[in-house]
Structure formats: structure tokens, C-alpha cells
Amino acid sequence: MEIVAIVPLDKRRSRVLTDEELTFVLYRGELRKYEVEEGGQLPSSVYDQILREVLFKRAKERCLYLLKARDRTEQEIRRKLREGFYPEAAIDYAVGFLKEYRFVDDENYGRNYIRVYGSRKSRKQIEFELRDKGLDREDIGRLLEEQPVDEREQILKHLRKKGYEKGVTPPKERARIAASLARKGFSFDEIYGAMEEYPDS
């Protein structure tokens, strides 16, 4: 394959682009070691060597660094590595390592996410956020069945915070409170049901 361009990222690192749409980042010393030059050829044997000796290890280390701060889903890890210009082969290797040692477990992530946010977010909002993180819709549904979200209690808590009083709060203010809850993903049926129930809960 041909090296189409070598684009400096900072004083030490450069992004290498090939005519086969491969892209990866090397340090200046690595460019010299593997004789990677703009306009030159990169034999597949040398690219394989770069993968094994440099990129696989670096992708794995990057993953472990990312997981120090917080748990992440497989999709989040893959997204971060792509942003760092790691080739798919290195990403697959690193993710395979994480899954083998259970450093990444989407189902466990979803279960913990629901446990932490189930008392603060609507079922709809949790579903949306977990889908955005790469979890499958069916898996999310199953996890939410295991750990149901108490939407009614969340709505009642919000009504207390806003000083809602059944039969006293003006209709305009009542509608504003309902709209704010709807934006959080709660259904109007649940919202107005809780308003009718309040404050006898």
C-alpha cells in the first residue's frame, strides 16, 4: 500500500494515511524505525509488524486508561479509539481483550446504569441513553423488567419540589410543570395521574 500523507498531530506524533483508507498514528521515532515516508510504499508485512508491535499494545493501554475514569460500553470504547485514529484491526484486538477479561460487559453496564439512574430518570430516557451507548433494545427492555423504574414516585417528588398543590396550583402553572416532566420522558397519563393522586400519596 502507498503512504498518501503524513499529517503532524503535535510535536511528537503524526497521522499516517494510506491509499487503502487505513489511518493510524505513529511517533516520529516509529516513523523512522519502520521507514514510513509520504509517497513511499508500506508492505503488508511491515504494516502487520506495526500492528503487532505498536498499535495493538497502544490501543489496549488506551482502553485501560479510559476505563480508569468510569465504566464504558463496547460502542463507547470503539468510538473513542476511532477518534484516536486506531485502525479497526487494533480496535478489534483491544475490545477482544477487554471482553475476554470482562473489563467491558454491556449487560452489566446496563444493569448498573439502571440501578444508579432508575430513581432519577424516566424509563424512556434510560432507554434512549442506553441505546445511544450501544445496548440492544431487547436487552434494555429485559434489564428494565428486572429492575423496574418507579416513574410515579419520581413524578410525585418533582411535584413536591415545584410546590404543586392539587386544586390550588393555577392551570397555567400546572401545564408548565407537566410539560417539564414530559420533556424528561414521562407520559402525560403518568403525569396527570400523579397530579390527581397528589398529595394523598
C-alpha positions as CSV (number, residue, x, y, z in Angstrom):
1,M,0.0,0.0,0.0
2,E,1.1,3.6,-0.6
3,I,1.5,6.3,2.1
4,V,-0.7,9.1,0.8
5,A,0.0,11.6,3.6
6,I,1.7,12.0,6.9
7,V,-0.1,14.7,8.9
8,P,1.5,16.0,12.1
9,L,-0.8,15.9,15.1
10,D,1.6,17.5,17.6
11,K,5.4,17.8,18.0
12,R,5.8,14.1,18.6
13,R,3.0,12.3,16.7
14,S,1.8,12.1,13.1
15,R,-1.3,10.6,11.5
16,V,-0.4,8.2,8.6
17,L,-3.0,7.8,5.7
18,T,-2.7,5.1,3.1
19,D,-4.3,4.7,-0.3
20,E,-6.3,1.8,1.2
21,E,-8.0,4.2,3.5
22,L,-6.1,2.9,6.5
23,T,-5.1,5.5,9.1
24,F,-3.0,5.2,12.2
25,V,-0.8,7.3,14.4
26,L,2.9,6.9,15.0
27,Y,5.6,8.8,16.9
28,R,8.5,10.3,15.0
29,G,10.9,7.6,16.1
30,E,8.4,4.9,14.9
31,L,8.1,6.5,11.5
32,R,11.9,6.3,11.1
33,K,12.1,2.7,12.5
34,Y,9.5,1.3,10.1
35,E,10.7,3.6,7.2
36,V,7.2,5.2,6.8
37,E,7.5,8.1,4.4
38,E,5.0,10.1,2.5
39,G,4.7,8.8,-1.1
40,G,6.5,5.6,-0.2
41,Q,5.2,2.1,-0.1
42,L,4.2,0.2,3.1
43,P,4.5,-3.5,2.6
44,S,1.7,-5.6,4.3
45,S,4.4,-7.4,6.3
46,V,5.6,-4.1,7.7
47,Y,2.1,-2.9,8.4
48,D,1.4,-6.2,10.2
49,Q,4.5,-5.7,12.3
50,I,3.4,-2.1,13.2
51,L,0.0,-3.6,14.3
52,R,1.6,-6.3,16.5
53,E,4.5,-4.3,18.0
54,V,2.8,-0.8,18.4
55,L,-0.8,-0.4,17.7
56,F,-2.3,-3.4,19.4
57,K,-0.5,-2.6,22.6
58,R,-1.2,1.1,22.5
59,A,-4.9,0.5,21.8
60,K,-5.1,-1.9,24.8
61,E,-3.4,0.7,27.0
62,R,-5.7,3.4,25.8
63,C,-8.7,1.3,26.7
64,L,-7.5,0.6,30.2
65,Y,-6.8,4.3,30.7
66,L,-10.3,5.2,29.6
67,L,-11.8,2.6,31.9
68,K,-9.9,4.1,34.9
69,A,-12.3,7.1,35.0
70,R,-15.5,5.1,34.6
71,D,-17.2,2.1,33.0
72,R,-17.9,2.3,29.3
73,T,-19.8,0.2,26.8
74,E,-18.2,-1.6,23.9
75,Q,-19.6,1.1,21.5
76,E,-18.2,3.9,23.6
77,I,-14.7,2.3,23.6
78,R,-14.8,1.7,19.9
79,R,-15.9,5.3,19.3
80,K,-13.0,6.7,21.4
81,L,-10.4,4.5,19.7
82,R,-11.7,5.6,16.3
83,E,-11.4,9.2,17.4
84,G,-7.8,8.4,18.2
85,F,-7.3,7.1,14.6
86,Y,-6.7,3.5,15.6
87,P,-7.3,1.1,12.7
88,E,-10.2,-1.4,13.0
89,A,-7.8,-4.4,13.5
90,A,-6.3,-2.7,16.6
91,I,-9.7,-1.8,17.9
92,D,-11.0,-5.3,17.5
93,Y,-7.9,-6.6,19.3
94,A,-8.3,-4.2,22.2
95,V,-12.0,-4.8,22.6
96,G,-11.5,-8.6,22.4
97,F,-9.0,-8.3,25.2
98,L,-11.4,-6.2,27.3
99,K,-14.3,-8.7,26.8
100,E,-12.1,-11.7,27.5
101,Y,-11.3,-10.3,30.9
102,R,-14.7,-8.8,31.4
103,F,-13.4,-5.2,31.6
104,V,-16.3,-4.4,29.2
105,D,-19.7,-6.0,29.8
106,D,-22.6,-4.2,28.2
107,E,-25.2,-6.1,30.1
108,N,-23.6,-5.4,33.4
109,Y,-23.1,-1.8,32.4
110,G,-26.8,-1.5,31.6
111,R,-27.8,-3.2,34.9
112,N,-25.6,-0.8,36.9
113,Y,-26.9,2.2,34.9
114,I,-30.5,1.4,35.7
115,R,-29.6,0.9,39.4
116,V,-27.9,4.3,39.6
117,Y,-30.4,6.3,37.5
118,G,-33.6,4.4,37.9
119,S,-34.7,6.7,40.7
120,R,-33.9,9.9,38.8
121,K,-34.7,9.3,35.1
122,S,-37.8,8.1,33.2
123,R,-37.9,4.7,31.6
124,K,-37.9,6.4,28.2
125,Q,-34.9,8.5,29.0
126,I,-32.9,5.5,30.2
127,E,-33.9,3.5,27.1
128,F,-32.7,6.4,24.9
129,E,-29.4,6.8,26.7
130,L,-28.6,3.1,26.8
131,R,-29.4,2.7,23.1
132,D,-27.1,5.7,22.4
133,K,-24.3,3.8,24.3
134,G,-24.8,0.8,22.1
135,L,-27.0,-1.5,24.0
136,D,-29.6,-3.6,22.2
137,R,-33.3,-2.5,22.6
138,E,-34.3,-6.1,23.6
139,D,-31.6,-6.3,26.2
140,I,-32.6,-2.9,27.6
141,G,-36.2,-4.0,27.9
142,R,-35.2,-7.2,29.7
143,L,-33.0,-5.3,32.1
144,L,-35.8,-2.8,32.8
145,E,-38.1,-5.7,33.6
146,E,-35.6,-7.0,36.1
147,Q,-35.2,-3.5,37.7
148,P,-38.5,-1.6,37.1
149,V,-38.3,2.2,37.2
150,D,-40.7,3.8,39.6
151,E,-41.9,6.7,37.5
152,R,-44.8,7.6,39.7
153,E,-42.6,8.3,42.7
154,Q,-40.2,10.4,40.5
155,I,-43.1,12.5,39.3
156,L,-44.5,13.0,42.8
157,K,-41.1,14.0,44.0
158,H,-40.9,16.6,41.2
159,L,-44.4,17.9,42.1
160,R,-43.3,18.4,45.8
161,K,-40.2,20.2,44.6
162,K,-42.2,22.6,42.5
163,G,-44.7,23.2,45.3
164,Y,-47.6,21.7,43.4
165,E,-50.9,21.7,45.3
166,K,-53.9,19.8,43.9
167,G,-56.8,22.2,43.3
168,V,-54.6,25.2,44.2
169,T,-51.9,25.4,41.6
170,P,-53.2,27.6,38.7
171,P,-53.9,25.7,35.4
172,K,-51.1,27.6,33.6
173,E,-48.5,26.6,36.2
174,R,-49.9,23.0,36.2
175,A,-49.4,22.8,32.5
176,R,-45.9,24.2,32.7
177,I,-44.9,21.6,35.4
178,A,-46.5,18.8,33.2
179,A,-44.6,20.0,30.2
180,S,-41.3,20.0,32.1
181,L,-41.9,16.4,33.2
182,A,-42.9,15.3,29.7
183,R,-39.5,16.7,28.4
184,K,-37.9,14.2,30.8
185,G,-39.6,11.3,29.1
186,F,-42.6,10.8,31.4
187,S,-46.0,10.2,29.7
188,F,-48.8,12.6,30.2
189,D,-51.0,9.8,31.5
190,E,-48.5,9.2,34.3
191,I,-48.0,12.9,35.0
192,Y,-51.7,13.8,35.3
193,G,-52.4,10.6,37.2
194,A,-49.8,11.6,39.7
195,M,-51.2,15.1,39.9
196,E,-54.7,13.7,40.7
197,E,-53.2,11.4,43.3
198,Y,-51.1,14.1,44.9
199,P,-50.9,14.9,47.9
200,D,-52.5,11.7,49.2
201,S,-49.5,9.6,48.2
